[in-house]
Amino acid sequence: MTLPCFCCGKALESVDPLGDDDNEPSEATTFRTGGHYGSGAFDPMDGSMLELNVCDDCLTGGAERVVLLRTVQTVQTTSSAWIPD
């Protein structure tokens, strides 16, 4: 079951040629949210999530309203004496 584009409603094709996927759209991106503090529409605090797709045309067409976040993982090394058993 591939959901349509949330923004324009366009029907989206599945990346799975057999269509057996769980919402894996082609030429679109899937977004999930567990809600947001302050939302009057969806903030269940019970582990529930919403999932929606945005087609590539809508995503790139609205690029000026999108922020790119990058997560950088830093490895911190500490040293201590090794005492064999």
Stockholm file with secondary structure:
# STOCKHOLM 1.0

chainA/1-85         MTLPCFCCGKALESVDPLGDDDNEPSEATTFRTGGHYGSGAFDPMDGSMLELNVCDDCLTGGAERVVLLRTVQTVQTTSSAWIPD
#=GR chainA/1-85 SS CCCCBTTTCCCCCBSSTTCCSSSCBSSEEEEEECCCTTCSSCCCSSSCCEEEEEEHHHHHHTGGGCCCCCCCCCCCCCCCCCCCC
#=GC SS_cons        CCCCBTTTCCCCCBSSTTCCSSSCBSSEEEEEECCCTTCSSCCCSSSCCEEEEEEHHHHHHTGGGCCCCCCCCCCCCCCCCCCCC
//
